[in-house]
Amino acid sequence: MSDADARPTQEQLDRYAEQFNQSQTLRLLGLRLSFPPGEEKVVITLPEVRAEHRGGLGTHAINGGIISAMFDYAIGCTPALMDPTRRCATMQLSVSFERPVRGTTVRAEATIDSVGTSTLFASARMYDDKGQVCARCQGVVKMSQMKWASGDSPAVN
């Protein structure tokens, strides 16, 4: 974005999410990215928990790898709240599992904690289908001045 203080419009964020949701990885995992209107957060949902998502603790709980992937996407997409055209990459994640994640749907919500010159610090929470927090994550994202190769989205098909 040209103005450092400007925030993206909801239309820009929706386009970013729409293109990202077409990526092979999100489709394979069954995940959906969104930016709720009027809220400064990223939401990653797993609207339909499938058998291959399960296996945590040898039970029907959601596997930790799926939870970590959801946190990676949630934290990694927070720079779009500032400028969806800039490249970025998750540098570090710290995940805390508080209780098994169970149910038929799961969502992660991430917000920006602070922003430096080229790094962003964010935090996220994982909610089960009853709205209980089951896991938390802190992360660091590297932000580049380079634009995404595909234009205004990181989606690669």
DSSP file (Angstrom, degrees, kcal/mol; ACC not computed):
  #  RESIDUE AA STRUCTURE BP1 BP2  ACC     N-H-->O    O-->H-N    N-H-->O    O-->H-N    TCO  KAPPA ALPHA  PHI   PSI    X-CA   Y-CA   Z-CA
    1    1 A M              0   0    0      0, 0.0     5,-0.0     0, 0.0    82,-0.0   0.000 360.0 360.0 360.0 145.7    0.0    0.0    0.0
    2    2 A S        +     0   0    0      1,-0.1     2,-0.6     2,-0.0     3,-0.0   0.895 360.0  61.5 -74.8 -39.5    1.3    3.4   -0.8
    3    3 A D  S >  S-     0   0    0      1,-0.1     3,-1.4     4,-0.0    -1,-0.1  -0.795  74.3-148.2 -92.3 121.2    0.4    5.2    2.5
    4    4 A A  T 3  S+     0   0    0     -2,-0.6    -1,-0.1     1,-0.3    -2,-0.0   0.782  98.7  46.7 -59.9 -28.2    2.1    3.6    5.4
    5    5 A D  T 3  S+     0   0    0      2,-0.1    -1,-0.3    -3,-0.0     2,-0.1   0.569  89.6 106.9 -91.0  -9.2   -0.8    4.4    7.7
    6    6 A A    <   -     0   0    0     -3,-1.4     0, 0.0     1,-0.0     0, 0.0  -0.409  57.8-148.8 -72.4 144.4   -3.5    3.2    5.3
    7    7 A R        -     0   0    0     -2,-0.1    75,-0.1     1,-0.1    76,-0.1  -0.829  26.8 -99.2-108.1 151.4   -5.3   -0.1    6.1
    8    8 A P        -     0   0    0      0, 0.0     2,-0.1     0, 0.0    -1,-0.1  -0.313  39.2-112.5 -66.8 154.0   -6.6   -2.4    3.4
    9    9 A T     >  -     0   0    0      1,-0.1     4,-2.2     4,-0.0     5,-0.2  -0.385  25.6-110.0 -78.1 163.4  -10.3   -2.2    2.5
   10   10 A Q  H  > S+     0   0    0      1,-0.2     4,-2.8     2,-0.2     5,-0.2   0.869 121.1  57.7 -61.1 -35.7  -12.6   -5.1    3.3
   11   11 A E  H  > S+     0   0    0      2,-0.2     4,-2.2     1,-0.2    -1,-0.2   0.913 106.2  48.0 -61.7 -42.9  -12.8   -5.7   -0.5
   12   12 A Q  H  > S+     0   0    0      2,-0.2     4,-2.3     1,-0.2    -2,-0.2   0.917 113.6  47.2 -64.0 -42.9   -9.0   -6.2   -0.6
   13   13 A L  H  X S+     0   0    0     -4,-2.2     4,-2.6     1,-0.2    -2,-0.2   0.897 111.6  50.6 -66.3 -39.6   -9.0   -8.5    2.4
   14   14 A D  H  X S+     0   0    0     -4,-2.8     4,-2.7     2,-0.2    -1,-0.2   0.892 110.8  49.1 -64.8 -39.2  -11.9  -10.5    0.9
   15   15 A R  H  X S+     0   0    0     -4,-2.2     4,-2.5     2,-0.2     5,-0.3   0.915 110.6  50.8 -65.8 -42.9  -10.1  -10.9   -2.4
   16   16 A Y  H  X S+     0   0    0     -4,-2.3     4,-2.7     2,-0.2    -2,-0.2   0.944 113.8  44.7 -57.0 -50.2   -6.9  -12.0   -0.6
   17   17 A A  H  X S+     0   0    0     -4,-2.6     4,-2.8     2,-0.2    16,-0.3   0.909 111.7  52.7 -63.4 -43.1   -8.9  -14.6    1.3
   18   18 A E  H  < S+     0   0    0     -4,-2.7     4,-0.5     1,-0.2    -1,-0.2   0.922 114.1  41.9 -59.8 -45.7  -10.8  -15.7   -1.8
   19   19 A Q  H >< S+     0   0    0     -4,-2.5     3,-1.0     1,-0.2     4,-0.2   0.908 114.8  50.5 -68.6 -42.0   -7.6  -16.3   -3.7
   20   20 A F  H >< S+     0   0    0     -4,-2.7     3,-1.9    -5,-0.3     6,-0.3   0.891 104.2  58.9 -63.3 -39.1   -5.8  -17.9   -0.8
   21   21 A N  T 3< S+     0   0    0     -4,-2.8    -1,-0.3     1,-0.3    -2,-0.2   0.657  99.3  59.6 -66.2 -14.7   -8.8  -20.3   -0.3
   22   22 A Q  T <  S+     0   0    0     -3,-1.0    -1,-0.3    -4,-0.5    -2,-0.2   0.499  81.1 114.8 -88.4  -5.2   -8.2  -21.6   -3.8
   23   23 A S  S <> S-     0   0    0     -3,-1.9     4,-2.1    -4,-0.2     5,-0.2  -0.310  76.1-121.0 -66.9 150.5   -4.7  -22.7   -3.0
   24   24 A Q  H  > S+     0   0    0    132,-0.8     4,-2.7     1,-0.2     5,-0.2   0.876 108.6  53.4 -59.2 -40.8   -4.0  -26.4   -3.1
   25   25 A T  H  > S+     0   0    0      2,-0.2     4,-2.5     1,-0.2     6,-0.2   0.943 110.2  44.3 -65.9 -48.6   -2.9  -26.6    0.5
   26   26 A L  H  >>S+     0   0    0     -6,-0.3     5,-1.9     1,-0.2     4,-1.4   0.906 115.6  48.9 -64.2 -39.3   -6.0  -25.0    2.0
   27   27 A R  H  <5S+     0   0    0     -4,-2.1    -2,-0.2     2,-0.2    -1,-0.2   0.926 111.3  50.1 -64.5 -42.8   -8.2  -27.1   -0.2
   28   28 A L  H  <5S+     0   0    0     -4,-2.7    -2,-0.2     1,-0.2    -1,-0.2   0.917 116.3  40.8 -60.9 -44.5   -6.4  -30.3    0.7
   29   29 A L  H  <5S-     0   0    0     -4,-2.5    -1,-0.2    -5,-0.2    -2,-0.2   0.660 109.0-123.8 -78.9 -15.9   -6.6  -29.5    4.4
   30   30 A G  T  <5 +     0   0    0     -4,-1.4    18,-0.4     1,-0.2    -3,-0.2   0.736  59.5 148.9  79.7  22.9  -10.2  -28.3    4.1
   31   31 A L      < -     0   0    0     -5,-1.9     2,-0.4    -6,-0.2    -1,-0.2  -0.552  33.5-155.8 -92.8 155.4   -9.4  -24.9    5.7
   32   32 A R  E     -A   45   0A   0     13,-2.1    13,-2.7    -2,-0.2     2,-0.4  -0.999   4.0-152.3-131.8 132.9  -11.0  -21.5    5.0
   33   33 A L  E     +A   44   0A   0     -2,-0.4     2,-0.3   -16,-0.3    11,-0.2  -0.834  23.7 163.1-100.9 138.5   -9.4  -18.1    5.6
   34   34 A S  E     -A   43   0A   0      9,-2.2     9,-2.7    -2,-0.4   -20,-0.1  -0.988  34.4-145.8-151.1 161.4  -11.5  -15.0    6.3
   35   35 A F        -     0   0    0     -2,-0.3     7,-0.1     7,-0.2     3,-0.1  -0.909  31.3-134.5-125.4  98.4  -11.3  -11.5    7.6
   36   36 A P    >   -     0   0    0      0, 0.0     3,-1.9     0, 0.0     5,-0.3  -0.301  31.1-103.2 -58.6 131.8  -14.5  -10.7    9.5
   37   37 A P  T 3  S+     0   0    0      0, 0.0     3,-0.1     0, 0.0     0, 0.0  -0.270 102.8  12.2 -57.0 136.0  -15.8   -7.3    8.6
   38   38 A G  T 3  S+     0   0    0      1,-0.2     2,-0.4    -3,-0.1   -28,-0.0   0.489 107.7 101.8  77.8   3.2  -15.1   -4.6   11.2
   39   39 A E    <   -     0   0    0     -3,-1.9     2,-1.2     2,-0.1    -1,-0.2  -0.942  68.8-138.2-121.3 142.7  -12.7   -6.8   13.1
   40   40 A E        +     0   0    0     -2,-0.4    72,-0.4    -3,-0.1     2,-0.3  -0.518  69.6  96.4 -95.4  64.5   -8.9   -6.6   13.1
   41   41 A K        -     0   0    0     -2,-1.2     2,-0.4    -5,-0.3    70,-0.2  -0.984  65.9-127.5-150.6 161.4   -8.3  -10.4   13.0
   42   42 A V  E     - B   0 110A   0     68,-2.4    68,-2.5    -2,-0.3     2,-0.5  -0.895  23.4-160.9-106.2 137.4   -7.7  -13.4   10.8
   43   43 A V  E     -AB  34 109A   0     -9,-2.7    -9,-2.2    -2,-0.4     2,-0.5  -0.986   8.5-173.8-124.1 127.0   -9.9  -16.4   11.1
   44   44 A I  E     -AB  33 108A   0     64,-2.7    64,-2.9    -2,-0.5     2,-0.4  -0.984  15.4-170.3-114.8 123.2   -9.0  -19.9    9.8
   45   45 A T  E     -AB  32 107A   0    -13,-2.7   -13,-2.1    -2,-0.5    62,-0.2  -0.878  27.6-158.3-116.6 148.7  -11.8  -22.4   10.1
   46   46 A L  E     - B   0 106A   0     60,-3.2    60,-1.5    -2,-0.4     3,-0.2  -0.862  20.7-177.4-114.4  88.7  -11.9  -26.1    9.6
   47   47 A P  S    S+     0   0    0      0, 0.0     2,-0.4     0, 0.0    -1,-0.1   0.727  70.9  32.5 -68.4 -21.7  -15.7  -26.3    8.9
   48   48 A E  S    S-     0   0    0    -18,-0.4     2,-0.4    -3,-0.1    57,-0.2  -0.857  75.5-149.3-138.8 102.6  -15.8  -30.1    8.6
   49   49 A V        -     0   0    0     55,-2.5     2,-0.2    -2,-0.4   -19,-0.1  -0.569  23.2-163.6 -71.0 124.6  -13.4  -32.2   10.7
   50   50 A R    >>  -     0   0    0     -2,-0.4     3,-1.7     1,-0.1     4,-0.5  -0.596  34.2 -99.3-106.7 168.9  -12.7  -35.4    8.8
   51   51 A A  G >4 S+     0   0    0      1,-0.3     3,-1.3    -2,-0.2    -1,-0.1   0.855 121.1  58.1 -55.9 -38.5  -11.2  -38.7    9.9
   52   52 A E  G 34 S+     0   0    0      1,-0.3    -1,-0.3     3,-0.0    -3,-0.0   0.635  99.6  59.2 -72.1 -12.0   -7.7  -37.7    8.6
   53   53 A H  G <4 S+     0   0    0     -3,-1.7    10,-3.1     9,-0.1    -1,-0.3   0.608  97.2  79.7 -84.5 -14.2   -7.7  -34.6   10.9
   54   54 A R  E <<  +F   62   0B   0     -3,-1.3     8,-0.2    -4,-0.5     6,-0.2  -0.385  42.2  92.4 -94.3 168.1   -8.1  -36.8   14.0
   55   55 A G  E >   +     0   0B   0      6,-2.0     3,-1.8     4,-0.3     7,-0.2   0.404  39.8 150.4 130.5   1.3   -5.7  -38.8   16.0
   56   56 A G  E > >S-F   61   0B   0      5,-2.0     3,-2.0     1,-0.3     5,-0.7  -0.429  81.5  -0.8 -64.2 133.4   -4.5  -36.5   18.8
   57   57 A L  T 3 5S-     0   0    0      1,-0.3    -1,-0.3    -2,-0.1     3,-0.1   0.700 126.9 -69.7  60.1  21.4   -3.5  -38.5   21.9
   58   58 A G  T < 5S+     0   0    0     -3,-1.8    -1,-0.3     1,-0.2    -2,-0.2   0.732 117.3  98.1  70.1  20.7   -4.6  -41.7   20.1
   59   59 A T  T < 5S-     0   0    0     -3,-2.0    -4,-0.3     2,-0.1    -1,-0.2  -0.367  96.6 -84.2-119.9-162.4   -8.2  -40.5   20.3
   60   60 A H  T   5S+     0   0    0     -6,-0.2    43,-0.2    -5,-0.2    -3,-0.1   0.299  86.9 120.1 -91.5   8.1  -10.7  -38.7   18.1
   61   61 A A  E   <S-F   56   0B   0     -5,-0.7    -6,-2.0     1,-0.1    -5,-2.0  -0.300  80.3 -85.5 -66.6 158.6   -9.2  -35.3   19.1
   62   62 A I  E     -F   54   0B   0     39,-3.2    39,-0.4    -8,-0.2    -8,-0.3  -0.465  51.6-107.3 -67.8 135.7   -7.8  -33.1   16.3
   63   63 A N    >>  -     0   0    0    -10,-3.1     4,-1.9    -2,-0.2     3,-0.6  -0.335  19.4-124.4 -65.1 142.8   -4.2  -34.0   15.6
   64   64 A G  H 3> S+     0   0    0      1,-0.2     4,-2.7     2,-0.2     5,-0.2   0.786 109.5  60.6 -59.7 -30.4   -1.6  -31.5   16.7
   65   65 A G  H 3> S+     0   0    0      2,-0.2     4,-2.1     1,-0.2    -1,-0.2   0.883 105.7  46.9 -65.6 -37.9   -0.2  -31.2   13.2
   66   66 A I  H <> S+     0   0    0     -3,-0.6     4,-2.4   -13,-0.2    -2,-0.2   0.914 112.7  49.8 -68.2 -43.6   -3.5  -29.9   12.0
   67   67 A I  H  X S+     0   0    0     -4,-1.9     4,-2.3     1,-0.2    -2,-0.2   0.926 111.8  48.4 -60.1 -45.3   -3.7  -27.5   14.9
   68   68 A S  H  X S+     0   0    0     -4,-2.7     4,-2.5     1,-0.2    -1,-0.2   0.894 110.0  51.6 -63.6 -40.4   -0.2  -26.3   14.2
   69   69 A A  H  X S+     0   0    0     -4,-2.1     4,-2.3     2,-0.2    -1,-0.2   0.914 109.4  50.3 -62.7 -42.2   -1.0  -25.8   10.5
   70   70 A M  H  X S+     0   0    0     -4,-2.4     4,-2.6     1,-0.2    -2,-0.2   0.914 111.7  47.8 -62.7 -42.0   -4.1  -23.8   11.3
   71   71 A F  H  X S+     0   0    0     -4,-2.3     4,-3.0     2,-0.2     5,-0.4   0.898 108.5  55.3 -64.7 -39.7   -2.0  -21.6   13.6
   72   72 A D  H  X S+     0   0    0     -4,-2.5     4,-2.6     1,-0.2    -2,-0.2   0.931 112.4  42.6 -58.8 -46.3    0.7  -21.2   11.0
   73   73 A Y  H  X S+     0   0    0     -4,-2.3     4,-1.4     2,-0.2    -2,-0.2   0.919 115.7  48.7 -66.8 -43.0   -1.9  -19.9    8.5
   74   74 A A  H  < S+     0   0    0     -4,-2.6     4,-0.4    -5,-0.2     3,-0.4   0.962 119.5  36.8 -62.6 -52.2   -3.7  -17.7   11.0
   75   75 A I  H >< S+     0   0    0     -4,-3.0     3,-1.4     1,-0.2    -2,-0.2   0.921 115.7  55.4 -64.9 -44.2   -0.5  -16.1   12.3
   76   76 A G  H 3< S+     0   0    0     -4,-2.6    -1,-0.2    -5,-0.4    -2,-0.2   0.702 106.9  50.2 -65.4 -21.1    1.1  -16.0    8.9
   77   77 A C  T >< S+     0   0    0     -4,-1.4     3,-1.5    -3,-0.4     4,-0.4   0.485  81.3  94.3 -95.8  -3.7   -1.8  -14.1    7.3
   78   78 A T  G X  S+     0   0    0     -3,-1.4     3,-1.8    -4,-0.4     4,-0.3   0.826  73.4  66.8 -61.0 -30.9   -1.9  -11.3   10.0
   79   79 A P  G >> S+     0   0    0      0, 0.0     4,-2.7     0, 0.0     3,-1.9   0.786  86.8  71.1 -60.8 -22.4    0.3   -9.0    7.9
   80   80 A A  G <4 S+     0   0    0     -3,-1.5    -2,-0.2     1,-0.3     5,-0.1   0.783  84.2  68.4 -62.0 -25.0   -2.5   -8.8    5.3
   81   81 A L  G <4 S+     0   0    0     -3,-1.8    -1,-0.3    -4,-0.4    -3,-0.1   0.727 112.4  31.6 -64.9 -19.8   -4.4   -6.7    7.9
   82   82 A M  T <4 S-     0   0    0     -3,-1.9    -2,-0.2    -4,-0.3    -1,-0.2   0.806 145.0  -9.5-100.8 -45.5   -1.8   -4.1    7.2
   83   83 A D    ><  -     0   0    0     -4,-2.7     3,-1.2   -76,-0.1    -2,-0.2  -0.722  52.7-167.8-159.5 100.7   -1.0   -4.7    3.6
   84   84 A P  T 3  S+     0   0    0      0, 0.0    -4,-0.1     0, 0.0    64,-0.1   0.538  85.5  65.1 -71.8  -4.5   -2.2   -7.7    1.7
   85   85 A T  T 3  S+     0   0    0     -5,-0.1    63,-1.7    62,-0.1     2,-0.3   0.635  83.0  90.9 -91.6 -13.6    0.1   -7.1   -1.3
   86   86 A R  E <  S-C  147   0A   0     -3,-1.2    61,-0.2    61,-0.2    59,-0.1  -0.596  78.5-117.1 -87.8 141.6    3.4   -7.6    0.6
   87   87 A R  E     +     0   0A   0     59,-3.0    57,-2.7    -2,-0.3     2,-0.3  -0.413  40.4 170.2 -68.8 149.5    5.1  -11.0    0.8
   88   88 A C  E     -C  143   0A   0     55,-0.2     2,-0.3    -2,-0.1    55,-0.2  -0.978  16.6-164.5-155.5 163.0    5.5  -12.5    4.3
   89   89 A A  E     -C  142   0A   0     53,-1.9    53,-3.0    -2,-0.3     2,-0.3  -0.979  30.4-108.1-154.1 139.2    6.5  -15.7    5.9
   90   90 A T  E     +C  141   0A   0     -2,-0.3    51,-0.3    51,-0.2     3,-0.1  -0.513  31.9 178.7 -67.6 130.3    6.1  -17.2    9.4
   91   91 A M  E     +     0   0A   0     49,-3.2     2,-0.3     1,-0.3    50,-0.2   0.746  63.6   7.4-101.3 -33.7    9.4  -17.3   11.2
   92   92 A Q  E     -C  140   0A   0     48,-1.6    48,-2.2   -20,-0.1     2,-0.4  -0.991  54.8-172.3-155.4 139.9    8.5  -18.8   14.5
   93   93 A L  E     -C  139   0A   0     -2,-0.3     2,-0.5    46,-0.2    46,-0.2  -0.995   4.4-168.7-131.9 141.3    5.5  -20.4   16.3
   94   94 A S  E     -C  138   0A   0     44,-2.5    44,-1.9    -2,-0.4     2,-0.4  -0.952  15.8-167.2-128.6 111.8    5.1  -21.3   19.9
   95   95 A V  E     -C  137   0A   0     -2,-0.5     2,-0.5    42,-0.2    42,-0.2  -0.836   9.3-166.1-106.8 134.2    2.0  -23.5   20.4
   96   96 A S  E     -C  136   0A   0     40,-3.0    40,-2.4    -2,-0.4     2,-0.6  -0.977  10.0-153.0-118.0 118.8    0.5  -24.3   23.8
   97   97 A F  E     +C  135   0A   0     -2,-0.5    38,-0.2    38,-0.2    -2,-0.0  -0.821  18.1 173.5 -92.4 119.4   -2.1  -27.1   23.9
   98   98 A E        -     0   0    0     36,-2.6    37,-0.2    -2,-0.6    -1,-0.2   0.807  64.9 -11.7 -96.7 -35.2   -4.5  -26.6   26.8
   99   99 A R  S    S-     0   0    0     35,-1.9    -1,-0.4     0, 0.0     0, 0.0  -0.970  87.9 -73.6-158.0 159.4   -7.0  -29.4   26.2
  100  100 A P        -     0   0    0      0, 0.0     2,-0.8     0, 0.0   -37,-0.1  -0.331  45.8-127.3 -59.0 139.3   -7.9  -31.8   23.4
  101  101 A V        +     0   0    0    -39,-0.4   -39,-3.2    33,-0.1     2,-0.2  -0.817  42.4 167.0 -91.4 113.4   -9.6  -30.2   20.5
  102  102 A R        +     0   0    0     -2,-0.8    27,-0.8   -41,-0.2     2,-0.2  -0.735  19.2  66.1-121.7 169.0  -12.8  -32.1   19.8
  103  103 A G  S    S-     0   0    0     -2,-0.2     3,-0.1   -43,-0.2    -2,-0.0  -0.621  83.5 -74.0 116.5-172.9  -15.9  -31.6   17.8
  104  104 A T  S    S+     0   0    0     -2,-0.2   -55,-2.5     1,-0.1     2,-0.3   0.558 109.7  34.5-104.1 -12.3  -17.0  -31.3   14.2
  105  105 A T        -     0   0    0    -57,-0.2    24,-0.4    -3,-0.2     2,-0.3  -0.978  62.2-172.8-139.6 153.8  -15.7  -27.8   13.5
  106  106 A V  E     -B   46   0A   0    -60,-1.5   -60,-3.2    -2,-0.3     2,-0.3  -0.990   2.2-170.0-143.8 147.2  -12.6  -25.8   14.7
  107  107 A R  E     -BD  45 127A   0     20,-2.0    20,-3.3    -2,-0.3     2,-0.4  -0.999   9.5-157.6-141.7 147.6  -11.5  -22.2   14.3
  108  108 A A  E     -BD  44 126A   0    -64,-2.9   -64,-2.7    -2,-0.3     2,-0.4  -0.970   9.6-163.9-119.2 137.7   -8.3  -20.3   15.0
  109  109 A E  E     -BD  43 125A   0     16,-2.3    16,-2.0    -2,-0.4     2,-0.4  -0.987   7.6-171.1-124.1 130.2   -8.4  -16.5   15.4
  110  110 A A  E     -BD  42 124A   0    -68,-2.5   -68,-2.4    -2,-0.4     2,-0.3  -0.935   4.8-176.6-124.8 144.6   -5.2  -14.4   15.2
  111  111 A T  E     - D   0 123A   0     12,-2.5    12,-2.1    -2,-0.4     2,-0.4  -0.933  33.0-102.8-133.5 158.4   -4.5  -10.7   16.0
  112  112 A I  E     - D   0 122A   0    -72,-0.4    10,-0.3    -2,-0.3     3,-0.1  -0.672  28.2-178.2 -81.2 130.9   -1.5   -8.5   15.7
  113  113 A D  E     -     0   0A   0      8,-3.3     2,-0.3     1,-0.4     9,-0.2   0.854  66.5 -21.3 -92.4 -48.1    0.3   -7.8   18.9
  114  114 A S  E     - D   0 121A   0      7,-1.6     7,-3.1     2,-0.0     2,-0.4  -0.984  55.5-140.1-159.9 160.7    3.0   -5.4   17.6
  115  115 A V  E     - D   0 120A   0     -2,-0.3     5,-0.2     5,-0.2     2,-0.1  -0.991  14.8-176.4-131.7 130.8    4.8   -4.5   14.5
  116  116 A G        -     0   0    0      3,-3.6     5,-0.0    -2,-0.4    -2,-0.0  -0.235  52.2 -74.9-102.9-161.6    8.5   -3.7   13.9
  117  117 A T  S    S-     0   0    0      1,-0.2     3,-0.0    -2,-0.1    -2,-0.0   0.918 123.8  -4.8 -65.4 -44.9   10.3   -2.6   10.8
  118  118 A S  S    S+     0   0    0      1,-0.0    25,-3.3    24,-0.0     2,-0.4   0.306 124.0  70.7-134.4   7.2   10.2   -6.0    9.1
  119  119 A T  E     - E   0 142A   0     23,-0.2    -3,-3.6    21,-0.0     2,-0.4  -0.949  55.5-160.2-128.3 151.1    8.7   -8.3   11.7
  120  120 A L  E     -DE 115 141A   0     21,-2.3    21,-2.7    -2,-0.4     2,-0.5  -0.984   7.8-150.0-128.2 138.2    5.3   -8.7   13.1
  121  121 A F  E     +DE 114 140A   0     -7,-3.1    -8,-3.3    -2,-0.4    -7,-1.6  -0.932  25.2 170.3-110.0 130.8    4.3  -10.4   16.4
  122  122 A A  E     -DE 112 139A   0     17,-2.3    17,-2.6    -2,-0.5     2,-0.3  -0.913  20.3-152.1-137.5 161.4    0.9  -12.0   16.6
  123  123 A S  E     -DE 111 138A   0    -12,-2.1   -12,-2.5    -2,-0.3     2,-0.3  -0.958  13.1-172.0-133.7 155.0   -1.1  -14.3   18.9
  124  124 A A  E     -DE 110 137A   0     13,-2.7    13,-2.3    -2,-0.3     2,-0.3  -0.964  11.5-151.1-144.7 158.3   -3.9  -16.7   18.2
  125  125 A R  E     -DE 109 136A   0    -16,-2.0   -16,-2.3    -2,-0.3     2,-0.5  -0.972  12.8-140.3-129.9 147.2   -6.4  -18.9   19.9
  126  126 A M  E     -DE 108 135A   0      9,-2.7     8,-3.0    -2,-0.3     9,-1.0  -0.929  19.6-165.2-108.7 129.1   -8.0  -22.2   18.8
  127  127 A Y  E     -DE 107 133A   0    -20,-3.3   -20,-2.0    -2,-0.5     6,-0.2  -0.924   9.6-142.9-116.8 138.0  -11.7  -22.7   19.6
  128  128 A D    >   -     0   0    0      4,-2.0     3,-2.0    -2,-0.4   -22,-0.1  -0.251  45.5 -85.7 -83.4-177.2  -13.6  -26.0   19.5
  129  129 A D  T 3  S+     0   0    0    -27,-0.8   -26,-0.1   -24,-0.4   -23,-0.1   0.551 129.3  57.6 -72.5  -4.3  -17.2  -26.1   18.2
  130  130 A K  T 3  S-     0   0    0      2,-0.1    -1,-0.3     0, 0.0   -27,-0.1   0.375 118.9-109.0 -99.4   1.5  -18.5  -25.2   21.7
  131  131 A G  S <  S+     0   0    0     -3,-2.0     2,-0.3     1,-0.3    -2,-0.1   0.576  70.5 143.9  83.7   9.6  -16.4  -22.0   21.7
  132  132 A Q        -     0   0    0      1,-0.1    -4,-2.0     2,-0.0     2,-0.4  -0.644  55.4-118.5 -84.0 138.0  -13.9  -23.2   24.3
  133  133 A V  E     + E   0 127A   0     -2,-0.3    -6,-0.2    -6,-0.2     3,-0.1  -0.633  39.2 167.8 -72.7 126.1  -10.3  -22.2   23.9
  134  134 A C  E     +     0   0A   0     -8,-3.0   -36,-2.6    -2,-0.4   -35,-1.9   0.626  60.4  10.4-113.9 -23.1   -8.3  -25.4   23.5
  135  135 A A  E     -CE  97 126A   0     -9,-1.0    -9,-2.7   -38,-0.2    -1,-0.4  -0.986  58.9-153.2-155.3 157.5   -4.9  -24.1   22.4
  136  136 A R  E     -CE  96 125A   0    -40,-2.4   -40,-3.0    -2,-0.3     2,-0.3  -0.926   9.1-165.2-133.0 157.9   -2.9  -20.8   22.1
  137  137 A C  E     -CE  95 124A   0    -13,-2.3   -13,-2.7    -2,-0.3     2,-0.4  -0.999  10.8-164.2-147.5 141.2   -0.1  -19.7   19.8
  138  138 A Q  E     +CE  94 123A   0    -44,-1.9   -44,-2.5    -2,-0.3     2,-0.3  -0.958  25.8 175.2-116.8 141.6    2.4  -16.8   19.7
  139  139 A G  E     -CE  93 122A   0    -17,-2.6   -17,-2.3    -2,-0.4     2,-0.4  -0.977  28.6-142.2-148.9 162.1    4.2  -16.2   16.4
  140  140 A V  E     -CE  92 121A   0    -48,-2.2   -49,-3.2    -2,-0.3   -48,-1.6  -0.986  18.7-164.3-124.1 134.0    6.6  -14.0   14.5
  141  141 A V  E     -CE  90 120A   0    -21,-2.7   -21,-2.3    -2,-0.4     2,-0.5  -0.972  14.6-137.2-122.9 133.2    6.2  -13.2   10.9
  142  142 A K  E     -CE  89 119A   0    -53,-3.0   -53,-1.9    -2,-0.4     2,-0.5  -0.759  20.2-156.3 -85.9 129.2    8.8  -11.7    8.5
  143  143 A M  E     -C   88   0A   0    -25,-3.3     2,-0.2    -2,-0.5   -55,-0.2  -0.921   6.1-159.9-110.6 133.4    7.4   -9.0    6.3
  144  144 A S  E     -     0   0A   0    -57,-2.7   -57,-0.0    -2,-0.5   -25,-0.0  -0.686  25.2-135.1-105.5 159.3    9.0   -8.1    3.0
  145  145 A Q  E    S+     0   0A   0     -2,-0.2     2,-0.1   -59,-0.1    -1,-0.1   0.582  80.1 101.9 -83.5 -12.2    8.8   -5.0    0.8
  146  146 A M  E    S-     0   0A   0    -59,-0.1   -59,-3.0     1,-0.1    -2,-0.2  -0.432  73.9-124.8 -74.1 146.1    8.4   -7.3   -2.2
  147  147 A K  E     -C   86   0A   0    -61,-0.2   -61,-0.2    -2,-0.1     5,-0.1  -0.493  37.5 -86.5 -83.4 158.3    4.9   -7.8   -3.7
  148  148 A W  B >   -G  151   0C   0    -63,-1.7     3,-1.8     3,-0.6    -1,-0.1  -0.393  34.0-125.8 -62.8 141.9    3.4  -11.3   -4.1
  149  149 A A  T 3  S+     0   0    0      1,-0.3    -1,-0.1    -2,-0.1     3,-0.1   0.821 110.1  53.5 -59.8 -32.3    4.5  -12.9   -7.4
  150  150 A S  T 3  S-     0   0    0      3,-0.6     2,-0.8     1,-0.1    -1,-0.3   0.342 118.8-108.2 -87.7   7.9    0.8  -13.5   -8.3
  151  151 A G  B <  S+G  148   0C   0     -3,-1.8    -3,-0.6     1,-0.1    -1,-0.1  -0.862  90.6   3.8 109.0-103.1   -0.1   -9.8   -7.7
  152  152 A D  S    S+     0   0    0     -2,-0.8    -1,-0.1    -5,-0.1   -66,-0.1   0.120 120.7  57.3-111.5  22.6   -2.2   -9.2   -4.7
  153  153 A S        -     0   0    0    -68,-0.1    -3,-0.6     2,-0.1   -68,-0.1  -0.999  63.7-141.0-150.9 147.7   -2.3  -12.7   -3.1
  154  154 A P        +     0   0    0      0, 0.0     2,-0.1     0, 0.0    -5,-0.1   0.498  62.7 128.6 -81.2  -3.2    0.1  -15.4   -1.9
  155  155 A A        -     0   0    0   -139,-0.2     2,-0.5  -132,-0.1    -2,-0.1  -0.311  36.5-174.7 -60.6 127.5   -2.2  -18.1   -3.3
  156  156 A V              0   0    0   -136,-0.2  -132,-0.8     1,-0.1    -1,-0.1  -0.979 360.0 360.0-125.2 116.7   -0.2  -20.4   -5.5
  157  157 A N              0   0    0     -2,-0.5    -1,-0.1  -134,-0.2    -2,-0.1   0.439 360.0 360.0 -94.2 360.0   -2.3  -23.1   -7.4
